[in-house]
């Protein structure tokens, strides 16, 4: 089904090196792939039509630094930064099991985007995109500490994992990271933030999603450590989850320079 082969990267930042040595992290990533495989099997047995499961092959086990591109405020209905496939925007909401993350290895940019539907307590794929973009297929621009990672109408050949046939899809996205040091609001005070006052006239349509290990909501578009990594902030040398989030700018710069 889905490859879980590791790719060795001789050029590796300290965070990636520590994560590759972390057996718990590797086990959690392996479990994520196993769950995706189980959803894929269920979807092949009971398709409803319109599902997409695509991979450039082989797609590695992403046991290096993973970053999620998130919207300001992280509302459940508008959580991930947008991307389009074949000219159609993917759903960007969040629910348990959903993932949109990128990683850098061997000069390539890897994308894992995964949406789930549930029926009668069973999980199926809504969409799955496991894509490697090689050098020249993506661009990175910086404006001070603002970092933008872009793919512009890049067509990738790969495998339709539902019917095991060769196929292709065209991808576009611009994932933006703005420094978060001055863009964090305690989650119990978010409704009084200037962003909410200006954009939502002081009343949010939904409660922002804040995970158990965080105490804040970010008010700018940003990349965040994947939850499997962010929960390990103490083990990785950070005082709190906020400090690790604020370190993402430098972490990204380290990957850009590799």
C-alpha positions as CSV (number, residue, x, y, z in Angstrom):
1,X,0.0,0.0,0.0
2,X,1.9,3.0,1.3
3,X,5.7,2.9,1.6
4,X,7.2,3.4,5.0
5,X,10.8,3.4,3.7
6,X,13.2,5.8,5.3
7,X,15.3,8.2,3.2
8,X,18.7,8.9,4.7
9,X,19.5,12.6,4.7
10,X,23.2,13.3,5.3
11,X,22.4,17.1,5.5
12,X,20.2,17.3,8.6
13,X,19.4,19.9,11.2
14,X,19.8,19.1,14.9
15,X,16.0,18.8,15.4
16,X,15.7,16.3,12.5
17,X,18.6,14.3,13.9
18,X,17.1,14.1,17.3
19,X,13.7,13.1,16.0
20,X,15.2,10.3,13.9
21,X,16.7,8.9,17.1
22,X,13.4,9.2,19.0
23,X,11.8,5.8,18.9
24,X,8.5,7.1,20.3
25,X,8.2,9.7,17.5
26,X,9.1,7.1,14.8
27,X,6.5,4.8,16.3
28,X,3.8,7.5,16.2
29,X,4.6,8.3,12.6
30,X,4.5,4.6,11.7
31,X,1.1,4.3,13.4
32,X,-0.1,7.3,11.4
33,X,0.9,5.6,8.2
34,X,-0.8,2.4,9.4
35,X,-4.0,4.2,10.1
36,X,-3.9,5.8,6.6
37,X,-3.4,2.3,5.2
38,X,-6.4,1.0,7.1
39,X,-8.6,3.9,5.8
40,X,-7.3,3.3,2.3
41,X,-8.3,-0.4,2.5
42,X,-11.8,0.6,3.9
43,X,-12.2,3.1,1.1
44,X,-11.3,0.6,-1.6
45,X,-13.9,-1.8,-0.2
46,X,-16.6,0.8,0.1
47,X,-16.0,3.8,-2.1
48,X,-18.6,6.6,-2.3
49,X,-17.2,8.3,-5.3
50,X,-14.9,11.4,-5.5
51,X,-12.2,10.1,-3.1
52,X,-8.6,10.7,-4.1
53,X,-5.6,8.8,-2.8
54,X,-2.4,9.7,-4.6
55,X,1.3,9.1,-4.0
56,X,4.5,9.8,-5.8
57,X,6.5,6.7,-5.3
58,X,8.3,5.7,-3.1
59,X,7.0,8.1,-0.4
60,X,9.2,7.9,2.7
61,X,8.4,7.6,6.4
62,X,8.6,11.3,7.4
63,X,10.5,11.0,10.7
64,X,12.2,14.4,10.3
65,X,10.8,17.8,11.2
66,X,7.2,18.2,10.1
67,X,5.4,21.6,9.9
68,X,1.7,22.3,9.6
69,X,0.7,25.4,7.6
70,X,-2.0,27.0,9.7
71,X,-4.4,29.9,9.2
72,X,-4.7,32.8,11.7
73,X,-6.9,31.9,14.7
74,X,-7.0,28.2,13.7
75,X,-10.8,27.9,13.5
76,X,-11.9,24.3,13.0
77,X,-13.7,25.2,9.8
78,X,-10.6,27.1,8.4
79,X,-7.6,25.6,10.0
80,X,-5.0,24.7,7.4
81,X,-3.6,27.2,4.8
82,X,-5.2,26.5,1.4
83,X,-3.9,24.4,-1.4
84,X,-5.5,23.3,-4.7
85,X,-5.3,20.1,-6.6
86,X,-6.2,20.2,-10.3
87,X,-7.6,23.7,-9.9
88,X,-9.9,22.7,-7.0
89,X,-9.4,23.9,-3.5
90,X,-9.0,21.1,-0.9
91,X,-11.1,21.3,2.2
92,X,-9.0,23.1,4.9
93,X,-11.0,22.3,8.0
94,X,-9.7,20.2,10.8
95,X,-11.0,17.1,12.6
96,X,-9.3,14.3,14.4
97,X,-7.0,12.4,12.0
98,X,-6.7,15.2,9.5
99,X,-3.2,16.3,8.5
100,X,-1.6,18.9,6.2
101,X,2.2,18.9,6.7
102,X,5.5,19.5,4.9
103,X,9.0,18.2,5.5
104,X,12.4,18.8,3.8
105,X,14.7,16.0,3.0
106,X,17.5,15.5,0.4
107,X,16.7,18.8,-1.3
108,X,13.1,17.8,-1.8
109,X,9.9,19.2,-0.3
110,X,7.5,16.5,0.9
111,X,3.7,17.1,1.3
112,X,1.3,14.9,3.3
113,X,-2.3,16.1,3.1
114,X,-4.9,13.8,4.5
115,X,-8.7,14.2,5.1
116,X,-11.0,11.6,6.7
117,X,-14.7,10.8,6.6
118,X,-16.4,8.7,9.2
119,X,-19.4,6.5,8.7
120,X,-20.9,4.2,11.4
121,X,-17.7,4.4,13.5
122,X,-15.6,3.4,10.5
123,X,-13.0,5.7,9.0
124,X,-12.5,6.3,5.3
125,X,-10.3,8.5,3.1
126,X,-11.8,11.8,1.9
127,X,-8.5,12.7,0.3
128,X,-4.8,11.6,0.5
129,X,-1.9,13.4,-1.2
130,X,1.6,12.1,-0.5
131,X,3.8,14.1,-2.9
132,X,7.5,14.7,-3.3
133,X,8.4,18.0,-5.0
134,X,12.0,18.1,-6.2
135,X,14.4,21.0,-6.6
136,X,13.0,23.4,-9.2
137,X,9.4,22.3,-8.5
138,X,9.0,24.5,-5.4
139,X,10.3,27.9,-4.4
140,X,11.1,29.6,-1.1
141,X,11.1,33.3,-0.7
142,X,11.9,35.4,2.3
143,X,11.0,38.9,3.3
144,X,12.8,39.6,6.6
145,X,11.5,36.8,8.8
146,X,8.5,36.1,6.7
147,X,8.9,32.8,4.7
148,X,6.8,31.6,1.8
149,X,7.0,28.1,0.5
150,X,5.3,27.8,-2.9
151,X,4.4,25.3,-5.6
152,X,2.8,26.8,-8.7
153,X,0.9,24.5,-11.0
154,X,3.3,21.6,-10.8
155,X,2.0,18.4,-12.3
156,X,3.2,15.2,-10.6
157,X,3.1,11.6,-11.9
158,X,2.3,8.9,-9.5
159,X,-0.1,6.1,-8.4
160,X,-3.8,6.2,-7.7
161,X,-3.8,4.2,-4.6
162,X,-7.5,3.3,-4.8
163,X,-7.3,1.6,-8.2
164,X,-3.5,1.0,-8.4
165,X,-3.2,2.8,-11.7
166,X,-0.7,5.4,-12.9
167,X,-2.2,8.9,-12.8
168,X,-1.2,12.6,-12.3
169,X,-2.3,15.6,-10.4
170,X,-1.4,19.3,-10.5
171,X,-0.6,21.2,-7.3
172,X,-0.6,24.8,-6.2
173,X,-0.1,26.3,-2.8
174,X,1.8,29.2,-1.0
175,X,2.3,28.3,2.6
176,X,3.3,31.4,4.6
177,X,5.1,31.6,7.9
178,X,5.1,34.9,9.8
179,X,7.0,35.2,13.0
180,X,4.7,34.5,16.0
181,X,6.5,36.2,18.9
182,X,4.1,39.2,18.8
183,X,1.1,37.3,17.4
184,X,0.1,35.1,20.3
185,X,-3.0,35.7,22.4
186,X,-3.9,33.6,25.5
187,X,-6.8,31.4,24.4
188,X,-9.1,32.7,27.1
189,X,-8.6,36.3,25.9
190,X,-8.8,35.7,22.1
191,X,-12.2,37.4,21.7
192,X,-10.6,40.7,22.8
193,X,-7.8,40.6,20.3
194,X,-7.5,43.2,17.7
195,X,-7.8,40.6,14.9
196,X,-11.2,39.4,16.2
197,X,-12.4,42.9,16.8
198,X,-11.5,44.0,13.3
199,X,-12.3,40.9,11.2
200,X,-15.1,39.4,13.2
201,X,-16.5,42.5,14.9
202,X,-15.7,41.1,18.3
203,X,-17.6,37.9,17.9
204,X,-16.0,34.7,16.6
205,X,-18.1,32.3,14.6
206,X,-16.3,29.4,16.2
207,X,-14.0,28.8,19.1
208,X,-10.4,28.6,17.9
209,X,-8.8,25.2,18.2
210,X,-6.1,25.2,20.9
211,X,-4.4,21.9,21.8
212,X,-4.0,20.7,25.3
213,X,-0.2,21.4,25.4
214,X,-0.6,25.1,24.2
215,X,-2.0,28.1,26.1
216,X,-2.3,30.5,23.1
217,X,-3.9,31.2,19.8
218,X,-1.7,32.5,16.9
219,X,-3.2,35.5,15.0
220,X,-1.0,35.3,11.8
221,X,-0.6,32.7,9.1
222,X,2.2,30.4,10.3
223,X,3.8,27.0,10.2
224,X,3.6,25.1,13.5
225,X,5.5,22.0,14.6
226,X,3.4,18.9,13.9
227,X,1.5,17.9,17.1
228,X,3.7,14.7,17.4
229,X,6.7,17.0,17.7
230,X,5.2,20.0,19.5
231,X,4.1,17.7,22.4
232,X,7.7,16.9,22.9
233,X,8.9,20.5,23.5
234,X,10.5,19.7,26.9
235,X,12.4,16.7,25.6
236,X,13.6,18.8,22.7
237,X,14.9,21.5,25.0
238,X,12.2,24.2,25.0
239,X,10.8,25.7,28.2
240,X,7.2,25.6,26.9
241,X,5.2,25.1,23.7
242,X,5.2,28.8,23.0
243,X,9.0,29.0,22.9
244,X,9.1,26.1,20.5
245,X,6.5,27.8,18.2
246,X,8.5,31.0,18.2
247,X,11.6,29.0,17.2
248,X,10.0,27.8,14.0
249,X,11.3,30.8,12.0
250,X,14.9,29.8,12.7
251,X,14.1,26.1,12.2
252,X,12.7,26.8,8.8
253,X,15.8,28.9,7.9
254,X,18.0,26.0,8.9
255,X,16.1,23.8,6.4
256,X,16.2,26.4,3.7
257,X,20.0,26.7,3.9
258,X,20.6,22.9,3.8
